[in-house]
Amino acid sequence: MGTSTSSAGAPGGSPFDPPWLTDVEQGIDTSQTDAPLAPVRPAPQPDGGTDDTETDDAGADAVQTVGLNIAPPGRYGEARRALSSFVKSGGSADLRKGISRLVNKGMGGSRRAASRMQSTVTAASALGGLLSAARAGGDPDIDAWVLSVKQRSLAAADIALEVAERLLPHGGSIDEESAKHAMDQAIIKLYDTDPNADIFNLTDDQIADVMTYTIAYDVYNRVQLELGRVFEKLKYSAKVVHERLGQVLDYVTGVVAAAMKGSREGKKPRSMREVSAKAMEDAMFVFGTAE
C-alpha cells in the first residue's frame, strides 16, 4: 500500500511549486481528456427540492496562503506533529488536523495545493477519457490496443500496468511517476471492488470511480512521500502502522468520492478534465478546512 520510500519533504525557503510543474503534462497522453462524463442528479435538499445550480468555482474562497511562492520554515512541522498524535491514538480528529496542516502550511493553502497536483488531475482525466474511448470504439489505434490486451488474457494487475503504460509510457517527473502509480492502483482497486468489471466496457459511474481512486491514491501517496518519516520513526508494530495508513486512505478516498460526485452534479455533461479539476479543488477545500 502506498509508496516504497518516504521523504523529509521539500524544506522551507523552497518554492511551493517545483520548476517542472509547468511541464508536468508533457509525458501524459491527454488526447482523450475532453471526452464527456455523464452528470448525476444533485441530492434532494432538505425542503424536498434539488439544487441544479451549475458552479465552476470550487469551495468559493478556499484557504489560501497569501504572498510569494516561497514556503515558510518548518512547513511540515505542524502536520507531522498532528500525524504523530494520530499514529499514537488513531483519532480521526488528529488525522484531519494533520491533513489540514499539510494542505495549508505545507502546500500553501487549498487553492495552491490543487494547482500543485495538476498532474493528478491530468492523470485522472486522461484515464477516464481512455476508458471512455475504449468503450465507444471507433479509434483505430485504441481499438487495436484494446484487442491486443484482451487477446493476452492478462490478470488485473497486468491490465492496470498496461493502461498506465499506455497513458504515461516514459519516465517523467516525481509528480508524473506518482500519478502513474496512482492510475495503476486505481484500476486494481476497481477489480478488488468488482472482480467481474470489464475495464474496456465500464459505465460512466464506474469510470468516475476509477478517476476518484486515481485522485485519492495520489493524494494518499503524497501524504506518505512528504510525511512518511512520521510513520517510520515512531516505534510501532507493522500491524499498527498498516492500520493507520488504511485509515488515512479511507479518509482521503471518502473526501475525494464526495467531491467527485459533487463535480458531476448538474444537467449537462462535463469533460473528464473539468470533472477531475473540480473534484480536486473541492477535495482540497475540504481537507484544508476539516479541523
N, C-alpha and C positions, 0 to 999 in steps of 0.2 A: 504494500500500500504506500503510495507516495513516491517521493524522490529517493535516490540512493545516497545522496550526500546532503549535508547541511552547510550553512554559511553563516558567517558573522554578520552578513548584511552590509550594504554599502554604508560607509561611515558618514558622519556629519561633515558638512562642508563640501560634499559632492553634490552634483545636480540630482534633483528628484528624478528627472527624465534622462536616461542614458543617451549618448550621442547617436547610437544606432537606431533609436526609436522611429525616426522618420523613414527609415529604410526597411522597417520590420516586415512589410508585406511582400517584399520582392521575392522571397522564396516560397510563398504560399500561392497555390493556384486559386485565384479569385474570380475565375471566369463565370462561375455559376451563382455568385453571391446576390445577384439581383433577382433571383428566382423568387416568386411569391410564396408566402406561407399563409394558409387559410386562417382567418380570425376566429376567435371564440367569443361567445356572448359574455358580457360582463355579469358578474354575480348579482342577484337581486339585492337592492338596497333595503334598509330597514322599513321604509314606507311601502315596500312591495314593488317599487319601480326598478328600473335599471339605469345605469349611468352610461350613456352612449357617447359621451364626450370624447373626441379624438384629441389626445395630447401628445406632443412631441418632446416636451421638456421633462426630464426625469427629476422627480422629487423637488421641483421648484428650486429653492436655494440650498442645494446640498452643501454640507460642511466643506469649507474651502480655506486653505492656508493662503493668506494674502502676502504678496511680496515676490522677491526674485525666486528663480528656480534653483535655490540652494537649500539643501537640507540642514536643519539645525543640529547642533551637537547632541549626542545621545538620542538620536531619533528613534531608536527601537527600545530604549531602556524601559519606558513605561509599559510597552506591550509585553516585553519579556517578563517583567515583574508580575503583571496580571496573569500571564500564561503559566508562570511558575506556580502561582497560587492555584490556578485551575488544575494543573497536573497533580498537585498535592491533595486537593479537595474533590475534584470532579464537579465543582459547582458551575452551573450554567452562567451565573452572573459574572464570574471571573473570566469565563470563555468569551462572553460577549464583550466584556471590557477590554480584553486582550486584542480581539479583532478590531474593535473600535479605535484603540490607540495605535494599532498598526496602520489603519487607514488614515487617521487624522494627522498623527505626528510622523509616523514612519514613511507614509506615501504622500503627505501633503494635502490631505483632505479628499473627500469622496469624488469630487469632480476630477481632480488631478489623478487620483487612483484609477478611475475609469479610463481616462485618457492613457495613463501609463500602461494599461493592459489591453491596448488596442489589438495586439497580436492575438489575444484570446478571442476577441470579438470577430476578428478576421477568420480565425480557425473555425469557430462555431458556425459562422455563416457560410464559409466555404464547404464545410462538411454537410450542412443542411442542403445547400444547393446541389452538391454532387449526388446526394441520396435522392433528391427530387428528380434530377435529370436521369438517374439510373432507373427510377420507377417509370418515368414517362417514356423513355426510349426516344429514338429519332436522331441522336447524336452518334454518328458512326464510330468515333473514337471511344466514347464512353461505352457504347453498346459492345464493342469488341473487347474492351477491358472487362466488362461485367461477364461476358461469355467465358473469357479466359479464367476468371476467378471461379465461376460456377463449375467449370469442367474439372477443376482440380480438387473439388470436394474438400475444401480446407476447413480446419477447426476454427472455432470462434476467434481465438487469439490470433491465428494466422490471417483471418479475414480482416480483423482490426488493423493488423500491421500493413496489409495490402492497401487498405483505404488510406491510412495515414501516409504511407509512402507515395501514394498517388497524388495527394494534395501537397506534400512537402517532401519532394524526392531527394533534396540535397541538404546537407548540414547547414545550419544558419546560426543566428544569434542565440543567446541563452533563452530569450523570450520565445523564439520560434521552436527551439527544441522542447521547451516546456509545453508549448501549445500542441506540438506533435504528440508528445506523451499523453496529454490530456485527451486528445482525439482517440488515441488507442485505448485508453482506459474507459472512455465513454461508450465505445462500441462493445467492449467486454461487459460493461455494466448492463447494457441493453440485453445482451444474451443471458446474463445472470438473472435478470428480471423476467425475461420471456424467452426461454430456450427455443421456442418454435418461431421466433421472429425471422422474417425474411429481410435481410438487410437491404436488398435491392427492390423491395416492394413494400416499403413502410408507409403507413398513413401519415398525414401531416402532424397528428398528435405525437406519433412515435418519433418522427423527425425532430419535433420540438423537444422531446425528452432527451434525444441524443445531444442536441445543442445545449440543453440545460446541463447535462452531465459534463460536457466539454468545458463549459464556463466554470462549473463547480469544482471540477478536478484541478483546473489550472489555478483557481484562487487557492484551493487547498494546498497544491504543490508550492505556491508562492509563500504561504504561511510556513511550510516546512523549510523552504530554501532560506528565508530571511530569519526564521526564529528556531531553526532546528536544534541549536545548541542548548536551548532550554530543556528539550526532551533528552538530550544526550548527557548533560551534566548532572541532572538530578538522579539520585540513586534509587531507582525504582525497577521493579521486575519488568521484563519484556511484556508480560501479560498486561500490566497496568498501563504501560506506555501505549500498547496497541489499543487498549480500550479508550484511552484519552484521545488518541488520534482518530479513532472511529467516531467519537463524539464531535470532534472538530469537523470531520467530513459530513456527518449528518446535519449539523447546524448550517454549514455553508450550503449544502445541497438544498435544504429546506428554504432558505432565503432566496437562492437563485431560482428555484422552481416557482415560487410565488411571483418573483419578478418576471420570469418568462411568461407565465400565464397573464399577468397584467399587461405585458408588452404586446400580447396578441389580442387583447380585448378591443372591440370596435366593430364596425360594419364592413370595413374594407380590408382586403389582404395587404400585408406589408412585405417588403423584401426581407430575405434572410438577414441581410446586413442591418436593416432598420430594427428588426425584432431583436437581434443579438445585442446591438448597441444600446437600445433602451433597457433591455434586461440587465446588462452590465451596470448601466448608470443607476438604475433603481436599486439593484442589489447593493452597490457601493454606498448609496444613501442610507439604506437600512443598516448596513454594517457600521457606518460612521456615527449613527445616532442611536445605536442599540443599547447603550449603557443605561 
